[in-house]
Amino acid sequence: MTGPNTPAVGPRIATAGALPAELDRALADRFELVPEADDIEAPVVLIGRIASWTEDDLGKLADRAAGRVIIPALTRRFQPGAQRLAGSVVGGDLGLPWAVQSELVVRGTDADQPSLQDLLAESVDAVRTILGLEVRSVAARTSAPLDAKAGAVTATLIFDHEIGASITVGLIDGPAVGSPDDRIRVLGNEGVLLADLGRPAVLINGGVESRRYGPEALDGLLDQVGAAAAGRPARLPSLDDARAIVRVLAAVRRSISESSVIVLADSTNAP
């Protein structure tokens, strides 16, 4: 952990927007963190809480940070299981994919706990990464406001080539017992592949805490941020990914408000 008298252990990273506490601590162990507004030379700008941004916000940031690498702080795509699913889809292991099911349910009362829209942003990004396709239409319903810390959201997304995805995220207000329910299933015409992203895990203190065994999604993001800061090739979520997520979340909000299916403006099926 980097304390007030501890020299920075890595290159300078600019941050825009609030970062989850766990990510903030992990970054501080490896990089010198500075607010984006106070620094115009850091080679990398990391965007926190992408679900709270708008396309206009991202456009202004892109103008301010021209020439630098802008990275939305999205981690679920870096889970080893999600990476395996993406590789299997690209490699044709499942034949032609025709549907995806994603479930992410988190328990806890931590003040830094993500909101429903934060979990939804992570889930949409992971499915986009696995399929390598864009969302064309959205239908969604929710039991609570999207910025709430308890409740559930279900979204049905139709991607290019009419591939459907059912995405469910939930927050349970209570003791954080065990690991999150975190699964993604990809169905193809030649097989089905399921990734349980929360396993294997070791339960601690009678199951009140859990620690996942093996590589973490956070490690994958940090490694790629470090590569980008050093000028090396990196496999990162981009500003275009951030814009795509923000557009999908805007469509989710509109779908909930209007109780209708929303066709994204850049869809070939849009009027």
N, C-alpha and C positions, 0 to 999 in steps of 0.2 A: 504494500500500500504506500502511496506517495504522500508523505506528510508535509507540513509547512516548511521544514528545513531540509527536506530530501531533494536532491537534484533530480531533474527530469531524467527518465530512463530511456527515452526514445525521441523521435521527431515530434514536431509540433503539429497538433490536430486542432482545427477550428470546429466548434460545435454551434449548431443553430437549432434552437428549440430545446425543450427539456428532455433529458435522457433518463431512462429508468435507472434507479440507484445501483442495481447490480452491474449494468453496463458501464455506468459512470465510474464505479470503483475499478472495474477490470481495465478500462481504458487508462485510468490514472496510474495504474501499475506499469504501463508500457509506453505511454506517450505523455507529452506536455500538452495539457488541454487549455485552450483559450476561447473565449466567446468570439463567434464569427464577426460580430459588429466591431470588436476591438482589434482585429487582426486582418490584414489584407495580403499577407505573404504565406500563411500556412498552405502547404500544397494540397491538403485534403480538408473538405468541409463535410462534417457528419451531421445529418439531419435527424433530430429526435422526434418521437411521437408524430410520425408522418400522418396519422389519422386526423390530427388537428389542423393540418395545413390545407390551403386552397391552391388551385392552379395559379391564381394571381400571386399568392405568396411565393410559390416556387419560381415564377417568372422573375419576380424582383430579386430573389436570391441568386438566380442564374446570372442576372445582369451584374450584381455586385461581385460575384465570385467567378467572373469570366476567366477562363484559362486554368481553373483549378478543378480537381476531381471532386464532384459532389456525390455523396453516398447516403442514401436513406438507411437508417439503422434498423434493418430488418434481419432477423436471425433465424426464423423457422426454416427458411430455404437451405440453411447450412446444417440442419440435422442430418447425420449420416443416412438415416432411413429415407429422408426426402431426396438426398443426393442419389441414392440407389434407385429410387423410383424414376427420377429424371433420366438417369442413364439407361434404365430398362426401356423407357418410352422411346428415347432417341435410337436405341439399338434394335428396336422392333421386337423385343422379347415377348411382348403381349399382343403382337399383331397390331391391329388398328384400335387404339383406345376409343371408347365410346362414352365413358362416364367416370367421374371421380367423386368420392365421398370423403369429406374431411370433417373431423370432430376434434374440438379443442375445448376442454372444460377445466377451469382452474378454481381451486378452493383456497380461501384465505381472507384475512381481514387487514393485511398489511396496507399502510397508507400509500405505499408506492405501487400497490397492485394495479395492473393495467385496467383500462376500461374495456367495455364491450367492443368499441370501435378500434381500439388498439389490437385486440385479438383478431378482429375481422381483417384488419389490414395485413397482419402477419399471415393469416390463412389464405387470403386472396393472392398474396405474393407467392406463397409456397406452391399453390396450384398452378398459377401462371408459369412459374419456373419449371415445374414438372412437365407441363404440356407444351411449353414453348409457344403458346398461342395467346390471342387477345380476347377479352370479354366482349360479347356483342349485345347481350341483353341481361337484365337483372330483375328478379322478383324477390322481395324480402318481407319478413315480418319479425316483430320483436315483442318481448314482454316488458321492456323497460327502455328508457332513453339510451341512445347509443353511447353517451358519455357516462353512463351509470357504472357502478362497481359491483352490481349484482343483477342477474337476469340472464336472458338468452336471446340470441338472434339466429334466424335461419335464412339463408340466402340461396336461391337457385340461380346459377349463372349459366348462360349458354355461350360457349366459346366458338371460335372459328370452326368450320366443318361440322357444326351442330353438335359438338361434344358438350354434354351437360355436366355440371358440377353442383353437388349439394354440400353447402358449407354451414356447419353449425358451430357456434361459439357460445360458451356459457361461463358465468362467474357465480360461484356459490359463496355467500357470506357466512363463513364459519371457520372452524379450525382447519388449517392446511394439513390434512391427513393424507399421507402417501403422495404419490406422483400425480401430476395432471393427467387426465384422460386425453391423450394426444395421438390420434390415429389418422392415417390417410390411406385410402384404398383406391387403386386404379383398376378399372375393368376394361379388358380388351377382348377382341373376338377370338384370341388364342390363349387367354389366361387371365388370372386375377392376381394382383400383388398387393399385399397389405403391409404397411410399415407402422409399427407401434413405437412412436417417437419418444414415449416416456419410459421405455424399458430397454435394458434391464436397469433396476434401481435398487439401492440399499436403503431399507427403512431404518430410521434412527429414533431413539427415544420412544419406543413403542409405536412407531409409525407416525408420530407427530411431525417429524421431518423426514425428508428423503433426499438421497444424493444419487444422481444418475451415474451409472457405471459406463465408462467409455468416453469418446470424444463428445464435446458439447457443441451446440450450435454457436454459442458465444465465442468459442475458440476459433471456429471457422471464420466468423466475421472479423475478429481481431487480426488473424493472420493475413486476411486479404486487405484490411485497412493498412497494416504495416507494409505490405508489398506496394500498395498504391503510393504511400508516403515516401517510399524509397525509390519510386520511379520504375518499379518492376511491373510486369504484366499481372493483372489481378482479375479475378472472376467475381465481380461485385454487382449488387443492385445499383442501378444508375438513376440519373435524374429522369430519364424517360420512364423507368419503372415507377418512380415516385409519382409522376404525372398520371400514369395509368391507374395506380392504386387510388389516388385522390379522385379520379373520374368515376371509378367503380363505387367508391364510398358515397359520392354525391348522388349517384343513381340509386344506391341502397336507401339513402335518406328520402329521396323523392318517391321511390316505390312504397315505402312505409307510409309516407304522408298521403299519397294518392290511392293506395291499395291497388296498384296496377303494375303491369310489366313495363319496364323502362328500357327502350332501345337506345344504346349509346350513340351519340351524335356522329361518330366517325364510322359507324357500322355501315356495311354495304346494304343492309336492309332498312336503314333509316329512311324516313320519308324525305 
